Amino acid sequence: MGMIRQFLTSEESGLVDAMIRKLGLCETMRRLPDRRAVLARAVERCAGCSQPDACRHFLAQADVADEAPSYCTNHDLFERLFDRPGLTSGERHAS
């Protein structure tokens, strides 16, 4: 069970969880002191996305990605997480 599905159940939570895994941000998310609130807002943004089919297609591609698609409603969040101190490139995709 993914980290988001522990407290939210919806298609959007599954997409957000899959994107976090694809981007290698699991450990970074676990370290956030307010991760539940961050994840809840991410799922809300995902629910408002007009391109869930494109997202599913993106997630079905290669195992890892260096960036979320530009249309992703959480693109900026993921980029901020990449910029967090202490995240190494090896750790990024070790999740």
TIRO-2110 file (N, C-alpha, C; in Angstrom, 1 decimal):
// TIRO-2110
0.8, -1.2, 0.0, N, 1, A
0.0, 0.0, 0.0, CA, 1, A
0.9, 1.2, 0.0, C, 1, A
0.6, 2.2, -0.9, N, 2, A
1.4, 3.4, -1.0, CA, 2, A
1.2, 4.3, 0.2, C, 2, A
2.1, 5.2, 0.4, N, 3, A
2.1, 6.1, 1.5, CA, 3, A
0.8, 7.0, 1.6, C, 3, A
0.3, 7.4, 0.4, N, 4, A
-0.9, 8.2, 0.4, CA, 4, A
-2.1, 7.4, 0.7, C, 4, A
-2.2, 6.2, 0.2, N, 5, A
-3.4, 5.3, 0.4, CA, 5, A
-3.6, 4.9, 1.8, C, 5, A
-2.6, 5.2, 2.6, N, 6, A
-2.8, 4.9, 4.1, CA, 6, A
-3.9, 5.7, 4.7, C, 6, A
-4.1, 6.9, 4.1, N, 7, A
-5.1, 7.8, 4.7, CA, 7, A
-6.1, 8.4, 3.7, C, 7, A
-5.8, 8.2, 2.4, N, 8, A
-6.8, 8.7, 1.4, CA, 8, A
-7.0, 7.5, 0.4, C, 8, A
-8.2, 7.4, 0.0, N, 9, A
-8.5, 6.4, -1.1, CA, 9, A
-9.2, 7.0, -2.2, C, 9, A
-8.6, 7.1, -3.3, N, 10, A
-9.2, 7.6, -4.5, CA, 10, A
-8.3, 7.4, -5.7, C, 10, A
-8.8, 7.5, -6.9, N, 11, A
-8.0, 7.4, -8.1, CA, 11, A
-6.8, 8.4, -8.0, C, 11, A
-7.2, 9.6, -7.6, N, 12, A
-6.2, 10.7, -7.6, CA, 12, A
-5.1, 10.3, -6.6, C, 12, A
-5.4, 9.8, -5.5, N, 13, A
-4.3, 9.4, -4.5, CA, 13, A
-3.4, 8.4, -5.1, C, 13, A
-3.9, 7.5, -5.9, N, 14, A
-3.1, 6.5, -6.6, CA, 14, A
-2.2, 7.1, -7.6, C, 14, A
-2.7, 8.1, -8.3, N, 15, A
-1.9, 8.8, -9.3, CA, 15, A
-0.7, 9.6, -8.7, C, 15, A
-1.1, 10.3, -7.6, N, 16, A
-0.1, 11.1, -6.9, CA, 16, A
1.0, 10.1, -6.3, C, 16, A
0.6, 9.1, -5.7, N, 17, A
1.5, 8.1, -5.1, CA, 17, A
2.4, 7.5, -6.2, C, 17, A
1.9, 7.2, -7.3, N, 18, A
2.6, 6.6, -8.4, CA, 18, A
3.6, 7.7, -9.0, C, 18, A
3.2, 8.9, -9.0, N, 19, A
4.1, 10.0, -9.5, CA, 19, A
5.3, 10.2, -8.5, C, 19, A
5.0, 10.2, -7.3, N, 20, A
6.0, 10.3, -6.2, CA, 20, A
7.1, 9.2, -6.4, C, 20, A
6.6, 8.0, -6.6, N, 21, A
7.5, 6.9, -6.7, CA, 21, A
8.3, 7.0, -8.0, C, 21, A
7.6, 7.3, -9.1, N, 22, A
8.3, 7.5, -10.4, CA, 22, A
9.4, 8.5, -10.4, C, 22, A
9.2, 9.6, -9.6, N, 23, A
10.1, 10.7, -9.5, CA, 23, A
11.2, 10.4, -8.4, C, 23, A
11.0, 9.3, -7.7, N, 24, A
12.0, 9.0, -6.7, CA, 24, A
12.0, 9.9, -5.5, C, 24, A
10.8, 10.4, -5.1, N, 25, A
10.6, 11.3, -4.0, CA, 25, A
10.0, 10.7, -2.8, C, 25, A
10.0, 9.4, -2.7, N, 26, A
9.3, 8.8, -1.5, CA, 26, A
10.0, 9.2, -0.2, C, 26, A
11.3, 9.1, -0.1, N, 27, A
12.0, 9.4, 1.1, CA, 27, A
11.9, 10.9, 1.4, C, 27, A
12.0, 11.7, 0.4, N, 28, A
11.8, 13.2, 0.7, CA, 28, A
10.4, 13.4, 1.3, C, 28, A
9.4, 12.8, 0.7, N, 29, A
8.1, 13.0, 1.3, CA, 29, A
8.0, 12.5, 2.7, C, 29, A
8.6, 11.4, 3.0, N, 30, A
8.6, 10.8, 4.4, CA, 30, A
9.2, 11.8, 5.4, C, 30, A
10.2, 12.5, 4.9, N, 31, A
10.9, 13.5, 5.8, CA, 31, A
10.1, 14.8, 6.1, C, 31, A
9.1, 15.1, 5.3, N, 32, A
8.4, 16.3, 5.5, CA, 32, A
7.6, 16.2, 6.8, C, 32, A
7.8, 17.2, 7.7, N, 33, A
7.0, 17.2, 9.0, CA, 33, A
5.5, 17.3, 8.8, C, 33, A
5.1, 18.0, 7.7, N, 34, A
3.7, 18.2, 7.4, CA, 34, A
3.2, 17.4, 6.2, C, 34, A
3.8, 16.2, 6.0, N, 35, A
3.6, 15.4, 4.8, CA, 35, A
2.1, 15.1, 4.6, C, 35, A
1.4, 14.8, 5.6, N, 36, A
-0.1, 14.5, 5.4, CA, 36, A
-0.8, 15.7, 4.7, C, 36, A
-0.6, 16.9, 5.2, N, 37, A
-1.2, 18.0, 4.6, CA, 37, A
-0.7, 18.3, 3.2, C, 37, A
0.6, 18.1, 3.0, N, 38, A
1.1, 18.3, 1.6, CA, 38, A
0.5, 17.3, 0.7, C, 38, A
0.4, 16.0, 1.1, N, 39, A
-0.2, 15.0, 0.3, CA, 39, A
-1.7, 15.2, 0.0, C, 39, A
-2.4, 15.7, 1.0, N, 40, A
-3.8, 15.9, 0.9, CA, 40, A
-4.0, 17.1, -0.2, C, 40, A
-3.2, 18.1, -0.1, N, 41, A
-3.3, 19.2, -1.1, CA, 41, A
-2.9, 18.7, -2.5, C, 41, A
-1.9, 17.8, -2.6, N, 42, A
-1.5, 17.3, -3.9, CA, 42, A
-2.6, 16.5, -4.5, C, 42, A
-3.3, 15.7, -3.7, N, 43, A
-4.4, 14.9, -4.2, CA, 43, A
-5.6, 15.8, -4.6, C, 43, A
-5.8, 16.9, -3.9, N, 44, A
-6.9, 17.8, -4.3, CA, 44, A
-6.5, 18.5, -5.6, C, 44, A
-5.3, 18.9, -5.8, N, 45, A
-4.9, 19.4, -7.1, CA, 45, A
-5.0, 18.4, -8.2, C, 45, A
-4.6, 17.2, -7.9, N, 46, A
-4.8, 16.1, -8.9, CA, 46, A
-6.2, 15.9, -9.3, C, 46, A
-7.1, 16.0, -8.4, N, 47, A
-8.5, 15.8, -8.6, CA, 47, A
-9.1, 16.8, -9.6, C, 47, A
-8.4, 18.0, -9.6, N, 48, A
-8.9, 19.1, -10.5, CA, 48, A
-8.2, 19.1, -11.9, C, 48, A
-7.3, 18.1, -12.1, N, 49, A
-6.6, 18.0, -13.3, CA, 49, A
-7.5, 17.6, -14.5, C, 49, A
-7.2, 18.2, -15.6, N, 50, A
-8.0, 17.9, -16.8, CA, 50, A
-7.4, 16.8, -17.7, C, 50, A
-6.2, 16.3, -17.3, N, 51, A
-5.5, 15.3, -18.1, CA, 51, A
-5.2, 14.0, -17.4, C, 51, A
-6.1, 13.4, -16.7, N, 52, A
-5.7, 12.1, -16.0, CA, 52, A
-5.3, 11.0, -16.9, C, 52, A
-5.9, 11.0, -18.1, N, 53, A
-5.5, 9.9, -19.1, CA, 53, A
-4.1, 10.1, -19.5, C, 53, A
-3.6, 11.3, -19.8, N, 54, A
-2.3, 11.6, -20.1, CA, 54, A
-1.3, 11.2, -19.0, C, 54, A
-1.8, 11.5, -17.8, N, 55, A
-1.0, 11.1, -16.6, CA, 55, A
-0.8, 9.6, -16.5, C, 55, A
-1.9, 8.9, -16.6, N, 56, A
-1.8, 7.4, -16.6, CA, 56, A
-0.9, 6.9, -17.6, C, 56, A
-0.9, 7.5, -18.8, N, 57, A
0.0, 7.1, -19.9, CA, 57, A
1.4, 7.4, -19.5, C, 57, A
1.7, 8.5, -19.0, N, 58, A
3.0, 8.9, -18.5, CA, 58, A
3.5, 7.9, -17.5, C, 58, A
2.7, 7.6, -16.5, N, 59, A
3.1, 6.7, -15.4, CA, 59, A
3.3, 5.3, -15.9, C, 59, A
2.7, 4.9, -17.0, N, 60, A
2.9, 3.6, -17.5, CA, 60, A
4.2, 3.4, -18.3, C, 60, A
4.9, 4.5, -18.6, N, 61, A
6.1, 4.5, -19.3, CA, 61, A
7.2, 4.0, -18.4, C, 61, A
8.5, 4.4, -18.7, N, 62, A
9.7, 4.0, -17.9, CA, 62, A
9.5, 4.0, -16.4, C, 62, A
10.3, 3.2, -15.7, N, 63, A
10.1, 3.1, -14.3, CA, 63, A
10.4, 4.4, -13.5, C, 63, A
11.3, 5.2, -14.0, N, 64, A
11.7, 6.5, -13.4, CA, 64, A
11.6, 7.7, -14.3, C, 64, A
11.5, 8.8, -13.8, N, 65, A
11.4, 10.1, -14.6, CA, 65, A
12.2, 11.1, -13.8, C, 65, A
12.7, 12.1, -14.5, N, 66, A
13.5, 13.2, -13.9, CA, 66, A
12.6, 14.4, -13.6, C, 66, A
11.4, 14.4, -14.2, N, 67, A
10.5, 15.5, -14.0, CA, 67, A
9.1, 15.1, -14.2, C, 67, A
8.1, 15.7, -13.5, N, 68, A
6.7, 15.4, -13.8, CA, 68, A
6.4, 16.2, -15.1, C, 68, A
5.4, 15.7, -15.8, N, 69, A
5.0, 16.4, -17.0, CA, 69, A
4.5, 17.8, -16.7, C, 69, A
4.7, 18.7, -17.7, N, 70, A
4.4, 20.1, -17.5, CA, 70, A
3.0, 20.4, -17.2, C, 70, A
2.1, 19.5, -17.7, N, 71, A
0.6, 19.7, -17.4, CA, 71, A
0.2, 19.2, -16.0, C, 71, A
1.1, 18.6, -15.3, N, 72, A
0.8, 18.0, -14.0, CA, 72, A
0.5, 19.2, -13.0, C, 72, A
-0.6, 19.1, -12.3, N, 73, A
-1.0, 20.1, -11.4, CA, 73, A
-0.1, 20.2, -10.2, C, 73, A
0.7, 19.2, -10.0, N, 74, A
1.7, 19.1, -8.9, CA, 74, A
3.1, 19.3, -9.4, C, 74, A
3.3, 19.7, -10.6, N, 75, A
4.6, 19.9, -11.1, CA, 75, A
5.5, 20.8, -10.3, C, 75, A
5.0, 21.9, -9.9, N, 76, A
5.8, 22.8, -9.1, CA, 76, A
6.1, 22.3, -7.7, C, 76, A
5.1, 21.6, -7.1, N, 77, A
5.4, 20.9, -5.8, CA, 77, A
6.6, 19.9, -5.9, C, 77, A
6.5, 19.1, -7.0, N, 78, A
7.6, 18.1, -7.1, CA, 78, A
8.9, 18.8, -7.4, C, 78, A
9.0, 19.9, -8.1, N, 79, A
10.2, 20.6, -8.4, CA, 79, A
10.7, 21.2, -7.1, C, 79, A
9.9, 21.7, -6.2, N, 80, A
10.3, 22.2, -4.9, CA, 80, A
10.9, 21.1, -4.1, C, 80, A
10.3, 19.9, -4.1, N, 81, A
10.8, 18.8, -3.4, CA, 81, A
12.2, 18.4, -3.9, C, 81, A
12.4, 18.4, -5.2, N, 82, A
13.7, 18.1, -5.7, CA, 82, A
14.8, 19.1, -5.2, C, 82, A
14.4, 20.3, -5.0, N, 83, A
15.3, 21.3, -4.5, CA, 83, A
15.6, 21.3, -3.0, C, 83, A
14.9, 20.4, -2.3, N, 84, A
15.1, 20.4, -0.8, CA, 84, A
16.6, 19.9, -0.5, C, 84, A
17.2, 20.6, 0.5, N, 85, A
18.5, 20.2, 0.9, CA, 85, A
18.6, 18.7, 1.3, C, 85, A
19.7, 18.1, 1.0, N, 86, A
19.9, 16.8, 1.5, CA, 86, A
19.5, 15.7, 0.5, C, 86, A
18.8, 16.0, -0.6, N, 87, A
18.4, 15.0, -1.6, CA, 87, A
19.5, 14.8, -2.6, C, 87, A
20.0, 13.6, -2.6, N, 88, A
21.1, 13.3, -3.6, CA, 88, A
20.5, 12.7, -4.8, C, 88, A
21.2, 12.8, -6.0, N, 89, A
20.6, 12.2, -7.2, CA, 89, A
20.4, 10.7, -7.1, C, 89, A
21.3, 10.0, -6.3, N, 90, A
21.1, 8.6, -6.1, CA, 90, A
19.9, 8.3, -5.3, C, 90, A
19.6, 9.1, -4.3, N, 91, A
18.5, 8.9, -3.4, CA, 91, A
17.2, 9.2, -4.2, C, 91, A
17.3, 10.1, -5.1, N, 92, A
16.1, 10.5, -5.9, CA, 92, A
15.4, 9.3, -6.5, C, 92, A
16.1, 8.3, -7.0, N, 93, A
15.4, 7.2, -7.6, CA, 93, A
15.7, 5.9, -6.9, C, 93, A
16.1, 6.0, -5.7, N, 94, A
16.3, 4.7, -4.9, CA, 94, A
15.0, 4.3, -4.2, C, 94, A
14.0, 5.0, -4.3, N, 95, A
12.7, 4.7, -3.6, CA, 95, A
12.0, 3.5, -4.2, C, 95, A
END
